[in-house]
Amino acid sequence: MIRLWKLEVHDLAVTKLKSFRPHDRSDLQALCDRGLLNAQKLREALHLAFPFRSPKPGDEDDDPDNPDWTKVSKHFKRSNAI
């Protein structure tokens, strides 16, 4: 038997935010443009995915495990998602 899993759209957005590569940013913009993201649900999904995550002094700017969440937040505010 094959079981297929489909990520809920807010969980998908969290994975895109984690990677935050150019094509992920494009995908996030498309999700926002289509009105598929709810600000509160996205905040909850982010909190559940990264409850203990915070950047540390000395982390590299381009470290994929340390995205600049301030830029992410500003992007979504512009997109009216948050």
mmCIF file of the N, C-alpha and C atoms, coordinates in Angstrom:
data_MODEL
# 
_entry.id   MODEL 
# 
loop_
_atom_site.group_PDB 
_atom_site.id 
_atom_site.type_symbol 
_atom_site.label_atom_id 
_atom_site.label_alt_id 
_atom_site.label_comp_id 
_atom_site.label_asym_id 
_atom_site.label_entity_id 
_atom_site.label_seq_id 
_atom_site.pdbx_PDB_ins_code 
_atom_site.Cartn_x 
_atom_site.Cartn_y 
_atom_site.Cartn_z 
_atom_site.occupancy 
_atom_site.B_iso_or_equiv 
_atom_site.pdbx_formal_charge 
_atom_site.auth_seq_id 
_atom_site.auth_comp_id 
_atom_site.auth_asym_id 
_atom_site.auth_atom_id 
_atom_site.pdbx_PDB_model_num 
ATOM 1   N N  . MET A 1 1  ? 0.830  -1.165 0.000  1.00 0.00 ? 1  MET A N  1 
ATOM 2   C CA . MET A 1 1  ? 0.000  0.000  0.000  1.00 0.00 ? 1  MET A CA 1 
ATOM 3   C C  . MET A 1 1  ? 0.893  1.252  0.000  1.00 0.00 ? 1  MET A C  1 
ATOM 4   N N  . ILE A 1 2  ? 0.535  2.219  -0.797 1.00 0.00 ? 2  ILE A N  1 
ATOM 5   C CA . ILE A 1 2  ? 1.260  3.493  -0.861 1.00 0.00 ? 2  ILE A CA 1 
ATOM 6   C C  . ILE A 1 2  ? 0.442  4.544  -0.129 1.00 0.00 ? 2  ILE A C  1 
ATOM 7   N N  . ARG A 1 3  ? 1.094  5.239  0.773  1.00 0.00 ? 3  ARG A N  1 
ATOM 8   C CA . ARG A 1 3  ? 0.428  6.337  1.477  1.00 0.00 ? 3  ARG A CA 1 
ATOM 9   C C  . ARG A 1 3  ? 1.057  7.640  1.042  1.00 0.00 ? 3  ARG A C  1 
ATOM 10  N N  . LEU A 1 4  ? 0.249  8.557  0.635  1.00 0.00 ? 4  LEU A N  1 
ATOM 11  C CA . LEU A 1 4  ? 0.730  9.868  0.227  1.00 0.00 ? 4  LEU A CA 1 
ATOM 12  C C  . LEU A 1 4  ? 0.370  10.885 1.298  1.00 0.00 ? 4  LEU A C  1 
ATOM 13  N N  . TRP A 1 5  ? 1.281  11.772 1.546  1.00 0.00 ? 5  TRP A N  1 
ATOM 14  C CA . TRP A 1 5  ? 1.055  12.830 2.509  1.00 0.00 ? 5  TRP A CA 1 
ATOM 15  C C  . TRP A 1 5  ? 1.099  14.168 1.800  1.00 0.00 ? 5  TRP A C  1 
ATOM 16  N N  . LYS A 1 6  ? 0.235  15.031 2.189  1.00 0.00 ? 6  LYS A N  1 
ATOM 17  C CA . LYS A 1 6  ? 0.201  16.377 1.627  1.00 0.00 ? 6  LYS A CA 1 
ATOM 18  C C  . LYS A 1 6  ? 0.348  17.361 2.789  1.00 0.00 ? 6  LYS A C  1 
ATOM 19  N N  . LEU A 1 7  ? 1.337  18.220 2.688  1.00 0.00 ? 7  LEU A N  1 
ATOM 20  C CA . LEU A 1 7  ? 1.522  19.226 3.730  1.00 0.00 ? 7  LEU A CA 1 
ATOM 21  C C  . LEU A 1 7  ? 0.376  20.220 3.710  1.00 0.00 ? 7  LEU A C  1 
ATOM 22  N N  . GLU A 1 8  ? -0.063 20.597 4.881  1.00 0.00 ? 8  GLU A N  1 
ATOM 23  C CA . GLU A 1 8  ? -1.018 21.685 5.007  1.00 0.00 ? 8  GLU A CA 1 
ATOM 24  C C  . GLU A 1 8  ? -0.304 22.954 4.541  1.00 0.00 ? 8  GLU A C  1 
ATOM 25  N N  . VAL A 1 9  ? -1.003 23.885 3.931  1.00 0.00 ? 9  VAL A N  1 
ATOM 26  C CA . VAL A 1 9  ? -0.375 25.033 3.269  1.00 0.00 ? 9  VAL A CA 1 
ATOM 27  C C  . VAL A 1 9  ? 0.503  25.854 4.219  1.00 0.00 ? 9  VAL A C  1 
ATOM 28  N N  . HIS A 1 10 ? 0.110  25.989 5.489  1.00 0.00 ? 10 HIS A N  1 
ATOM 29  C CA . HIS A 1 10 ? 0.924  26.760 6.427  1.00 0.00 ? 10 HIS A CA 1 
ATOM 30  C C  . HIS A 1 10 ? 2.197  26.007 6.805  1.00 0.00 ? 10 HIS A C  1 
ATOM 31  N N  . ASP A 1 11 ? 2.102  24.689 6.894  1.00 0.00 ? 11 ASP A N  1 
ATOM 32  C CA . ASP A 1 11 ? 3.303  23.889 7.143  1.00 0.00 ? 11 ASP A CA 1 
ATOM 33  C C  . ASP A 1 11 ? 4.240  23.946 5.942  1.00 0.00 ? 11 ASP A C  1 
ATOM 34  N N  . LEU A 1 12 ? 3.675  23.949 4.746  1.00 0.00 ? 12 LEU A N  1 
ATOM 35  C CA . LEU A 1 12 ? 4.484  24.110 3.532  1.00 0.00 ? 12 LEU A CA 1 
ATOM 36  C C  . LEU A 1 12 ? 5.207  25.451 3.564  1.00 0.00 ? 12 LEU A C  1 
ATOM 37  N N  . ALA A 1 13 ? 4.490  26.502 3.943  1.00 0.00 ? 13 ALA A N  1 
ATOM 38  C CA . ALA A 1 13 ? 5.094  27.840 4.013  1.00 0.00 ? 13 ALA A CA 1 
ATOM 39  C C  . ALA A 1 13 ? 6.245  27.857 5.016  1.00 0.00 ? 13 ALA A C  1 
ATOM 40  N N  . VAL A 1 14 ? 6.094  27.158 6.132  1.00 0.00 ? 14 VAL A N  1 
ATOM 41  C CA . VAL A 1 14 ? 7.164  27.095 7.139  1.00 0.00 ? 14 VAL A CA 1 
ATOM 42  C C  . VAL A 1 14 ? 8.404  26.446 6.548  1.00 0.00 ? 14 VAL A C  1 
ATOM 43  N N  . THR A 1 15 ? 8.231  25.368 5.769  1.00 0.00 ? 15 THR A N  1 
ATOM 44  C CA . THR A 1 15 ? 9.400  24.725 5.165  1.00 0.00 ? 15 THR A CA 1 
ATOM 45  C C  . THR A 1 15 ? 10.067 25.665 4.170  1.00 0.00 ? 15 THR A C  1 
ATOM 46  N N  . LYS A 1 16 ? 9.260  26.445 3.459  1.00 0.00 ? 16 LYS A N  1 
ATOM 47  C CA . LYS A 1 16 ? 9.808  27.424 2.508  1.00 0.00 ? 16 LYS A CA 1 
ATOM 48  C C  . LYS A 1 16 ? 10.554 28.531 3.249  1.00 0.00 ? 16 LYS A C  1 
ATOM 49  N N  . LEU A 1 17 ? 10.020 28.950 4.395  1.00 0.00 ? 17 LEU A N  1 
ATOM 50  C CA . LEU A 1 17 ? 10.691 29.972 5.191  1.00 0.00 ? 17 LEU A CA 1 
ATOM 51  C C  . LEU A 1 17 ? 12.007 29.455 5.757  1.00 0.00 ? 17 LEU A C  1 
ATOM 52  N N  . LYS A 1 18 ? 12.041 28.180 6.124  1.00 0.00 ? 18 LYS A N  1 
ATOM 53  C CA . LYS A 1 18 ? 13.265 27.585 6.666  1.00 0.00 ? 18 LYS A CA 1 
ATOM 54  C C  . LYS A 1 18 ? 14.384 27.618 5.636  1.00 0.00 ? 18 LYS A C  1 
ATOM 55  N N  . SER A 1 19 ? 14.066 27.234 4.405  1.00 0.00 ? 19 SER A N  1 
ATOM 56  C CA . SER A 1 19 ? 15.090 27.222 3.341  1.00 0.00 ? 19 SER A CA 1 
ATOM 57  C C  . SER A 1 19 ? 15.355 28.623 2.829  1.00 0.00 ? 19 SER A C  1 
ATOM 58  N N  . PHE A 1 20 ? 14.297 29.339 2.522  1.00 0.00 ? 20 PHE A N  1 
ATOM 59  C CA . PHE A 1 20 ? 14.320 30.734 2.055  1.00 0.00 ? 20 PHE A CA 1 
ATOM 60  C C  . PHE A 1 20 ? 15.255 30.979 0.867  1.00 0.00 ? 20 PHE A C  1 
ATOM 61  N N  . ARG A 1 21 ? 15.345 29.981 -0.022 1.00 0.00 ? 21 ARG A N  1 
ATOM 62  C CA . ARG A 1 21 ? 16.101 30.146 -1.264 1.00 0.00 ? 21 ARG A CA 1 
ATOM 63  C C  . ARG A 1 21 ? 15.254 30.960 -2.238 1.00 0.00 ? 21 ARG A C  1 
ATOM 64  N N  . PRO A 1 22 ? 15.837 31.455 -3.317 1.00 0.00 ? 22 PRO A N  1 
ATOM 65  C CA . PRO A 1 22 ? 15.070 32.281 -4.260 1.00 0.00 ? 22 PRO A CA 1 
ATOM 66  C C  . PRO A 1 22 ? 13.765 31.627 -4.736 1.00 0.00 ? 22 PRO A C  1 
ATOM 67  N N  . HIS A 1 23 ? 13.798 30.336 -5.081 1.00 0.00 ? 23 HIS A N  1 
ATOM 68  C CA . HIS A 1 23 ? 12.547 29.718 -5.553 1.00 0.00 ? 23 HIS A CA 1 
ATOM 69  C C  . HIS A 1 23 ? 11.558 29.525 -4.413 1.00 0.00 ? 23 HIS A C  1 
ATOM 70  N N  . ASP A 1 24 ? 12.054 29.388 -3.180 1.00 0.00 ? 24 ASP A N  1 
ATOM 71  C CA . ASP A 1 24 ? 11.151 29.307 -2.030 1.00 0.00 ? 24 ASP A CA 1 
ATOM 72  C C  . ASP A 1 24 ? 10.470 30.651 -1.805 1.00 0.00 ? 24 ASP A C  1 
ATOM 73  N N  . ARG A 1 25 ? 11.219 31.735 -1.944 1.00 0.00 ? 25 ARG A N  1 
ATOM 74  C CA . ARG A 1 25 ? 10.625 33.069 -1.793 1.00 0.00 ? 25 ARG A CA 1 
ATOM 75  C C  . ARG A 1 25 ? 9.570  33.301 -2.861 1.00 0.00 ? 25 ARG A C  1 
ATOM 76  N N  . SER A 1 26 ? 9.835  32.834 -4.059 1.00 0.00 ? 26 SER A N  1 
ATOM 77  C CA . SER A 1 26 ? 8.858  32.955 -5.142 1.00 0.00 ? 26 SER A CA 1 
ATOM 78  C C  . SER A 1 26 ? 7.596  32.157 -4.825 1.00 0.00 ? 26 SER A C  1 
ATOM 79  N N  . ASP A 1 27 ? 7.775  30.946 -4.302 1.00 0.00 ? 27 ASP A N  1 
ATOM 80  C CA . ASP A 1 27 ? 6.627  30.119 -3.917 1.00 0.00 ? 27 ASP A CA 1 
ATOM 81  C C  . ASP A 1 27 ? 5.819  30.791 -2.805 1.00 0.00 ? 27 ASP A C  1 
ATOM 82  N N  . LEU A 1 28 ? 6.516  31.368 -1.831 1.00 0.00 ? 28 LEU A N  1 
ATOM 83  C CA . LEU A 1 28 ? 5.836  32.063 -0.745 1.00 0.00 ? 28 LEU A CA 1 
ATOM 84  C C  . LEU A 1 28 ? 5.037  33.259 -1.264 1.00 0.00 ? 28 LEU A C  1 
ATOM 85  N N  . GLN A 1 29 ? 5.620  33.975 -2.200 1.00 0.00 ? 29 GLN A N  1 
ATOM 86  C CA . GLN A 1 29 ? 4.909  35.120 -2.780 1.00 0.00 ? 29 GLN A CA 1 
ATOM 87  C C  . GLN A 1 29 ? 3.642  34.649 -3.479 1.00 0.00 ? 29 GLN A C  1 
ATOM 88  N N  . ALA A 1 30 ? 3.725  33.525 -4.187 1.00 0.00 ? 30 ALA A N  1 
ATOM 89  C CA . ALA A 1 30 ? 2.551  32.972 -4.875 1.00 0.00 ? 30 ALA A CA 1 
ATOM 90  C C  . ALA A 1 30 ? 1.473  32.563 -3.874 1.00 0.00 ? 30 ALA A C  1 
ATOM 91  N N  . LEU A 1 31 ? 1.870  31.951 -2.758 1.00 0.00 ? 31 LEU A N  1 
ATOM 92  C CA . LEU A 1 31 ? 0.898  31.575 -1.727 1.00 0.00 ? 31 LEU A CA 1 
ATOM 93  C C  . LEU A 1 31 ? 0.199  32.809 -1.163 1.00 0.00 ? 31 LEU A C  1 
ATOM 94  N N  . CYS A 1 32 ? 0.965  33.866 -0.949 1.00 0.00 ? 32 CYS A N  1 
ATOM 95  C CA . CYS A 1 32 ? 0.390  35.123 -0.445 1.00 0.00 ? 32 CYS A CA 1 
ATOM 96  C C  . CYS A 1 32 ? -0.535 35.754 -1.476 1.00 0.00 ? 32 CYS A C  1 
ATOM 97  N N  . ASP A 1 33 ? -0.067 35.813 -2.706 1.00 0.00 ? 33 ASP A N  1 
ATOM 98  C CA . ASP A 1 33 ? -0.856 36.443 -3.768 1.00 0.00 ? 33 ASP A CA 1 
ATOM 99  C C  . ASP A 1 33 ? -2.198 35.752 -3.968 1.00 0.00 ? 33 ASP A C  1 
ATOM 100 N N  . ARG A 1 34 ? -2.226 34.445 -3.750 1.00 0.00 ? 34 ARG A N  1 
ATOM 101 C CA . ARG A 1 34 ? -3.467 33.677 -3.928 1.00 0.00 ? 34 ARG A CA 1 
ATOM 102 C C  . ARG A 1 34 ? -4.341 33.677 -2.672 1.00 0.00 ? 34 ARG A C  1 
ATOM 103 N N  . GLY A 1 35 ? -3.866 34.335 -1.619 1.00 0.00 ? 35 GLY A N  1 
ATOM 104 C CA . GLY A 1 35 ? -4.639 34.422 -0.391 1.00 0.00 ? 35 GLY A CA 1 
ATOM 105 C C  . GLY A 1 35 ? -4.770 33.105 0.352  1.00 0.00 ? 35 GLY A C  1 
ATOM 106 N N  . LEU A 1 36 ? -3.771 32.227 0.197  1.00 0.00 ? 36 LEU A N  1 
ATOM 107 C CA . LEU A 1 36 ? -3.838 30.899 0.804  1.00 0.00 ? 36 LEU A CA 1 
ATOM 108 C C  . LEU A 1 36 ? -3.316 30.853 2.239  1.00 0.00 ? 36 LEU A C  1 
ATOM 109 N N  . LEU A 1 37 ? -2.674 31.930 2.678  1.00 0.00 ? 37 LEU A N  1 
ATOM 110 C CA . LEU A 1 37 ? -2.086 31.928 4.019  1.00 0.00 ? 37 LEU A CA 1 
ATOM 111 C C  . LEU A 1 37 ? -2.892 32.817 4.956  1.00 0.00 ? 37 LEU A C  1 
ATOM 112 N N  . ASN A 1 38 ? -3.090 32.312 6.163  1.00 0.00 ? 38 ASN A N  1 
ATOM 113 C CA . ASN A 1 38 ? -3.743 33.051 7.216  1.00 0.00 ? 38 ASN A CA 1 
ATOM 114 C C  . ASN A 1 38 ? -2.651 33.435 8.213  1.00 0.00 ? 38 ASN A C  1 
ATOM 115 N N  . ALA A 1 39 ? -2.586 34.699 8.574  1.00 0.00 ? 39 ALA A N  1 
ATOM 116 C CA . ALA A 1 39 ? -1.499 35.194 9.419  1.00 0.00 ? 39 ALA A CA 1 
ATOM 117 C C  . ALA A 1 39 ? -1.406 34.438 10.735 1.00 0.00 ? 39 ALA A C  1 
ATOM 118 N N  . GLN A 1 40 ? -2.515 34.249 11.426 1.00 0.00 ? 40 GLN A N  1 
ATOM 119 C CA . GLN A 1 40 ? -2.476 33.577 12.726 1.00 0.00 ? 40 GLN A CA 1 
ATOM 120 C C  . GLN A 1 40 ? -2.046 32.115 12.583 1.00 0.00 ? 40 GLN A C  1 
ATOM 121 N N  . LYS A 1 41 ? -2.564 31.427 11.584 1.00 0.00 ? 41 LYS A N  1 
ATOM 122 C CA . LYS A 1 41 ? -2.184 30.022 11.382 1.00 0.00 ? 41 LYS A CA 1 
ATOM 123 C C  . LYS A 1 41 ? -0.703 29.902 11.024 1.00 0.00 ? 41 LYS A C  1 
ATOM 124 N N  . LEU A 1 42 ? -0.185 30.868 10.256 1.00 0.00 ? 42 LEU A N  1 
ATOM 125 C CA . LEU A 1 42 ? 1.229  30.844 9.901  1.00 0.00 ? 42 LEU A CA 1 
ATOM 126 C C  . LEU A 1 42 ? 2.097  31.074 11.135 1.00 0.00 ? 42 LEU A C  1 
ATOM 127 N N  . ARG A 1 43 ? 1.708  32.018 11.973 1.00 0.00 ? 43 ARG A N  1 
ATOM 128 C CA . ARG A 1 43 ? 2.453  32.249 13.225 1.00 0.00 ? 43 ARG A CA 1 
ATOM 129 C C  . ARG A 1 43 ? 2.472  30.988 14.081 1.00 0.00 ? 43 ARG A C  1 
ATOM 130 N N  . GLU A 1 44 ? 1.317  30.328 14.197 1.00 0.00 ? 44 GLU A N  1 
ATOM 131 C CA . GLU A 1 44 ? 1.235  29.105 14.992 1.00 0.00 ? 44 GLU A CA 1 
ATOM 132 C C  . GLU A 1 44 ? 2.121  28.003 14.402 1.00 0.00 ? 44 GLU A C  1 
ATOM 133 N N  . ALA A 1 45 ? 2.083  27.856 13.081 1.00 0.00 ? 45 ALA A N  1 
ATOM 134 C CA . ALA A 1 45 ? 2.904  26.837 12.421 1.00 0.00 ? 45 ALA A CA 1 
ATOM 135 C C  . ALA A 1 45 ? 4.389  27.130 12.627 1.00 0.00 ? 45 ALA A C  1 
ATOM 136 N N  . LEU A 1 46 ? 4.785  28.396 12.541 1.00 0.00 ? 46 LEU A N  1 
ATOM 137 C CA . LEU A 1 46 ? 6.182  28.769 12.782 1.00 0.00 ? 46 LEU A CA 1 
ATOM 138 C C  . LEU A 1 46 ? 6.579  28.466 14.215 1.00 0.00 ? 46 LEU A C  1 
ATOM 139 N N  . HIS A 1 47 ? 5.715  28.803 15.145 1.00 0.00 ? 47 HIS A N  1 
ATOM 140 C CA . HIS A 1 47 ? 6.022  28.563 16.555 1.00 0.00 ? 47 HIS A CA 1 
ATOM 141 C C  . HIS A 1 47 ? 6.159  27.066 16.831 1.00 0.00 ? 47 HIS A C  1 
ATOM 142 N N  . LEU A 1 48 ? 5.268  26.267 16.265 1.00 0.00 ? 48 LEU A N  1 
ATOM 143 C CA . LEU A 1 48 ? 5.325  24.826 16.486 1.00 0.00 ? 48 LEU A CA 1 
ATOM 144 C C  . LEU A 1 48 ? 6.544  24.194 15.821 1.00 0.00 ? 48 LEU A C  1 
ATOM 145 N N  . ALA A 1 49 ? 6.952  24.733 14.678 1.00 0.00 ? 49 ALA A N  1 
ATOM 146 C CA . ALA A 1 49 ? 8.098  24.163 13.958 1.00 0.00 ? 49 ALA A CA 1 
ATOM 147 C C  . ALA A 1 49 ? 9.427  24.542 14.595 1.00 0.00 ? 49 ALA A C  1 
ATOM 148 N N  . PHE A 1 50 ? 9.527  25.754 15.121 1.00 0.00 ? 50 PHE A N  1 
ATOM 149 C CA . PHE A 1 50 ? 10.792 26.251 15.666 1.00 0.00 ? 50 PHE A CA 1 
ATOM 150 C C  . PHE A 1 50 ? 10.588 26.868 17.053 1.00 0.00 ? 50 PHE A C  1 
ATOM 151 N N  . PRO A 1 51 ? 10.105 26.093 18.028 1.00 0.00 ? 51 PRO A N  1 
ATOM 152 C CA . PRO A 1 51 ? 9.782  26.698 19.330 1.00 0.00 ? 51 PRO A CA 1 
ATOM 153 C C  . PRO A 1 51 ? 10.994 27.221 20.096 1.00 0.00 ? 51 PRO A C  1 
ATOM 154 N N  . PHE A 1 52 ? 12.175 26.676 19.845 1.00 0.00 ? 52 PHE A N  1 
ATOM 155 C CA . PHE A 1 52 ? 13.346 27.081 20.613 1.00 0.00 ? 52 PHE A CA 1 
ATOM 156 C C  . PHE A 1 52 ? 14.386 27.781 19.749 1.00 0.00 ? 52 PHE A C  1 
ATOM 157 N N  . ARG A 1 53 ? 14.035 28.148 18.546 1.00 0.00 ? 53 ARG A N  1 
ATOM 158 C CA . ARG A 1 53 ? 14.986 28.701 17.581 1.00 0.00 ? 53 ARG A CA 1 
ATOM 159 C C  . ARG A 1 53 ? 15.168 30.187 17.784 1.00 0.00 ? 53 ARG A C  1 
ATOM 160 N N  . SER A 1 54 ? 16.400 30.612 17.924 1.00 0.00 ? 54 SER A N  1 
ATOM 161 C CA . SER A 1 54 ? 16.722 32.038 17.914 1.00 0.00 ? 54 SER A CA 1 
ATOM 162 C C  . SER A 1 54 ? 18.147 32.186 17.408 1.00 0.00 ? 54 SER A C  1 
ATOM 163 N N  . PRO A 1 55 ? 18.395 33.194 16.570 1.00 0.00 ? 55 PRO A N  1 
ATOM 164 C CA . PRO A 1 55 ? 19.757 33.413 16.057 1.00 0.00 ? 55 PRO A CA 1 
ATOM 165 C C  . PRO A 1 55 ? 20.719 33.704 17.206 1.00 0.00 ? 55 PRO A C  1 
ATOM 166 N N  . LYS A 1 56 ? 21.939 33.276 17.019 1.00 0.00 ? 56 LYS A N  1 
ATOM 167 C CA . LYS A 1 56 ? 22.965 33.488 18.029 1.00 0.00 ? 56 LYS A CA 1 
ATOM 168 C C  . LYS A 1 56 ? 24.040 34.425 17.472 1.00 0.00 ? 56 LYS A C  1 
ATOM 169 N N  . PRO A 1 57 ? 24.665 35.219 18.327 1.00 0.00 ? 57 PRO A N  1 
ATOM 170 C CA . PRO A 1 57 ? 25.767 36.058 17.856 1.00 0.00 ? 57 PRO A CA 1 
ATOM 171 C C  . PRO A 1 57 ? 26.831 35.188 17.197 1.00 0.00 ? 57 PRO A C  1 
ATOM 172 N N  . GLY A 1 58 ? 27.301 35.613 16.056 1.00 0.00 ? 58 GLY A N  1 
ATOM 173 C CA . GLY A 1 58 ? 28.335 34.869 15.361 1.00 0.00 ? 58 GLY A CA 1 
ATOM 174 C C  . GLY A 1 58 ? 27.808 33.946 14.285 1.00 0.00 ? 58 GLY A C  1 
ATOM 175 N N  . ASP A 1 59 ? 26.492 33.739 14.223 1.00 0.00 ? 59 ASP A N  1 
ATOM 176 C CA . ASP A 1 59 ? 25.942 32.919 13.149 1.00 0.00 ? 59 ASP A CA 1 
ATOM 177 C C  . ASP A 1 59 ? 26.191 33.612 11.816 1.00 0.00 ? 59 ASP A C  1 
ATOM 178 N N  . GLU A 1 60 ? 26.526 32.817 10.831 1.00 0.00 ? 60 GLU A N  1 
ATOM 179 C CA . GLU A 1 60 ? 26.771 33.371 9.504  1.00 0.00 ? 60 GLU A CA 1 
ATOM 180 C C  . GLU A 1 60 ? 25.468 33.850 8.876  1.00 0.00 ? 60 GLU A C  1 
ATOM 181 N N  . ASP A 1 61 ? 25.531 34.977 8.148  1.00 0.00 ? 61 ASP A N  1 
ATOM 182 C CA . ASP A 1 61 ? 24.337 35.509 7.483  1.00 0.00 ? 61 ASP A CA 1 
ATOM 183 C C  . ASP A 1 61 ? 23.785 34.564 6.434  1.00 0.00 ? 61 ASP A C  1 
ATOM 184 N N  . ASP A 1 62 ? 24.661 33.838 5.754  1.00 0.00 ? 62 ASP A N  1 
ATOM 185 C CA . ASP A 1 62 ? 24.197 32.976 4.670  1.00 0.00 ? 62 ASP A CA 1 
ATOM 186 C C  . ASP A 1 62 ? 23.989 31.534 5.115  1.00 0.00 ? 62 ASP A C  1 
ATOM 187 N N  . ASP A 1 63 ? 24.009 31.291 6.413  1.00 0.00 ? 63 ASP A N  1 
ATOM 188 C CA . ASP A 1 63 ? 23.786 29.946 6.942  1.00 0.00 ? 63 ASP A CA 1 
ATOM 189 C C  . ASP A 1 63 ? 22.325 29.558 6.708  1.00 0.00 ? 63 ASP A C  1 
ATOM 190 N N  . PRO A 1 64 ? 22.063 28.470 5.948  1.00 0.00 ? 64 PRO A N  1 
ATOM 191 C CA . PRO A 1 64 ? 20.674 28.089 5.680  1.00 0.00 ? 64 PRO A CA 1 
ATOM 192 C C  . PRO A 1 64 ? 19.895 27.727 6.935  1.00 0.00 ? 64 PRO A C  1 
ATOM 193 N N  . ASP A 1 65 ? 20.590 27.420 8.030  1.00 0.00 ? 65 ASP A N  1 
ATOM 194 C CA . ASP A 1 65 ? 19.903 27.123 9.285  1.00 0.00 ? 65 ASP A CA 1 
ATOM 195 C C  . ASP A 1 65 ? 19.670 28.373 10.122 1.00 0.00 ? 65 ASP A C  1 
ATOM 196 N N  . ASN A 1 66 ? 20.043 29.524 9.586  1.00 0.00 ? 66 ASN A N  1 
ATOM 197 C CA . ASN A 1 66 ? 19.862 30.776 10.308 1.00 0.00 ? 66 ASN A CA 1 
ATOM 198 C C  . ASN A 1 66 ? 19.302 31.845 9.377  1.00 0.00 ? 66 ASN A C  1 
ATOM 199 N N  . PRO A 1 67 ? 18.073 31.668 8.904  1.00 0.00 ? 67 PRO A N  1 
ATOM 200 C CA . PRO A 1 67 ? 17.512 32.692 8.021  1.00 0.00 ? 67 PRO A CA 1 
ATOM 201 C C  . PRO A 1 67 ? 17.286 33.993 8.785  1.00 0.00 ? 67 PRO A C  1 
ATOM 202 N N  . ASP A 1 68 ? 17.305 35.096 8.087  1.00 0.00 ? 68 ASP A N  1 
ATOM 203 C CA . ASP A 1 68 ? 17.076 36.400 8.710  1.00 0.00 ? 68 ASP A CA 1 
ATOM 204 C C  . ASP A 1 68 ? 15.565 36.588 8.852  1.00 0.00 ? 68 ASP A C  1 
ATOM 205 N N  . TRP A 1 69 ? 15.016 36.248 10.012 1.00 0.00 ? 69 TRP A N  1 
ATOM 206 C CA . TRP A 1 69 ? 13.569 36.280 10.214 1.00 0.00 ? 69 TRP A CA 1 
ATOM 207 C C  . TRP A 1 69 ? 13.020 37.698 10.128 1.00 0.00 ? 69 TRP A C  1 
ATOM 208 N N  . THR A 1 70 ? 13.840 38.721 10.380 1.00 0.00 ? 70 THR A N  1 
ATOM 209 C CA . THR A 1 70 ? 13.334 40.084 10.265 1.00 0.00 ? 70 THR A CA 1 
ATOM 210 C C  . THR A 1 70 ? 13.005 40.389 8.816  1.00 0.00 ? 70 THR A C  1 
ATOM 211 N N  . LYS A 1 71 ? 13.825 39.904 7.880  1.00 0.00 ? 71 LYS A N  1 
ATOM 212 C CA . LYS A 1 71 ? 13.531 40.109 6.456  1.00 0.00 ? 71 LYS A CA 1 
ATOM 213 C C  . LYS A 1 71 ? 12.299 39.321 6.052  1.00 0.00 ? 71 LYS A C  1 
ATOM 214 N N  . VAL A 1 72 ? 12.158 38.121 6.578  1.00 0.00 ? 72 VAL A N  1 
ATOM 215 C CA . VAL A 1 72 ? 10.990 37.299 6.272  1.00 0.00 ? 72 VAL A CA 1 
ATOM 216 C C  . VAL A 1 72 ? 9.737  38.004 6.748  1.00 0.00 ? 72 VAL A C  1 
ATOM 217 N N  . SER A 1 73 ? 9.766  38.471 7.981  1.00 0.00 ? 73 SER A N  1 
ATOM 218 C CA . SER A 1 73 ? 8.607  39.151 8.553  1.00 0.00 ? 73 SER A CA 1 
ATOM 219 C C  . SER A 1 73 ? 8.231  40.385 7.733  1.00 0.00 ? 73 SER A C  1 
ATOM 220 N N  . LYS A 1 74 ? 9.218  41.185 7.340  1.00 0.00 ? 74 LYS A N  1 
ATOM 221 C CA . LYS A 1 74 ? 8.948  42.375 6.527  1.00 0.00 ? 74 LYS A CA 1 
ATOM 222 C C  . LYS A 1 74 ? 8.333  41.992 5.195  1.00 0.00 ? 74 LYS A C  1 
ATOM 223 N N  . HIS A 1 75 ? 8.818  40.907 4.593  1.00 0.00 ? 75 HIS A N  1 
ATOM 224 C CA . HIS A 1 75 ? 8.283  40.447 3.309  1.00 0.00 ? 75 HIS A CA 1 
ATOM 225 C C  . HIS A 1 75 ? 6.805  40.106 3.441  1.00 0.00 ? 75 HIS A C  1 
ATOM 226 N N  . PHE A 1 76 ? 6.446  39.383 4.499  1.00 0.00 ? 76 PHE A N  1 
ATOM 227 C CA . PHE A 1 76 ? 5.051  38.994 4.669  1.00 0.00 ? 76 PHE A CA 1 
ATOM 228 C C  . PHE A 1 76 ? 4.175  40.168 5.038  1.00 0.00 ? 76 PHE A C  1 
ATOM 229 N N  . LYS A 1 77 ? 4.713  41.128 5.767  1.00 0.00 ? 77 LYS A N  1 
ATOM 230 C CA . LYS A 1 77 ? 3.932  42.314 6.074  1.00 0.00 ? 77 LYS A CA 1 
ATOM 231 C C  . LYS A 1 77 ? 3.597  43.063 4.796  1.00 0.00 ? 77 LYS A C  1 
ATOM 232 N N  . ARG A 1 78 ? 4.565  43.121 3.878  1.00 0.00 ? 78 ARG A N  1 
ATOM 233 C CA . ARG A 1 78 ? 4.306  43.757 2.583  1.00 0.00 ? 78 ARG A CA 1 
ATOM 234 C C  . ARG A 1 78 ? 3.254  42.995 1.803  1.00 0.00 ? 78 ARG A C  1 
ATOM 235 N N  . SER A 1 79 ? 3.217  41.684 1.991  1.00 0.00 ? 79 SER A N  1 
ATOM 236 C CA . SER A 1 79 ? 2.293  40.843 1.259  1.00 0.00 ? 79 SER A CA 1 
ATOM 237 C C  . SER A 1 79 ? 0.946  40.702 1.968  1.00 0.00 ? 79 SER A C  1 
ATOM 238 N N  . ASN A 1 80 ? 0.788  41.392 3.091  1.00 0.00 ? 80 ASN A N  1 
ATOM 239 C CA . ASN A 1 80 ? -0.439 41.358 3.881  1.00 0.00 ? 80 ASN A CA 1 
ATOM 240 C C  . ASN A 1 80 ? -0.757 39.990 4.459  1.00 0.00 ? 80 ASN A C  1 
ATOM 241 N N  . ALA A 1 81 ? 0.232  39.125 4.591  1.00 0.00 ? 81 ALA A N  1 
ATOM 242 C CA . ALA A 1 81 ? -0.012 37.814 5.190  1.00 0.00 ? 81 ALA A CA 1 
ATOM 243 C C  . ALA A 1 81 ? 0.093  37.912 6.707  1.00 0.00 ? 81 ALA A C  1 
ATOM 244 N N  . ILE A 1 82 ? 0.941  38.808 7.194  1.00 0.00 ? 82 ILE A N  1 
ATOM 245 C CA . ILE A 1 82 ? 1.098  38.967 8.648  1.00 0.00 ? 82 ILE A CA 1 
ATOM 246 C C  . ILE A 1 82 ? 0.750  40.386 9.013  1.00 0.00 ? 82 ILE A C  1 
# 
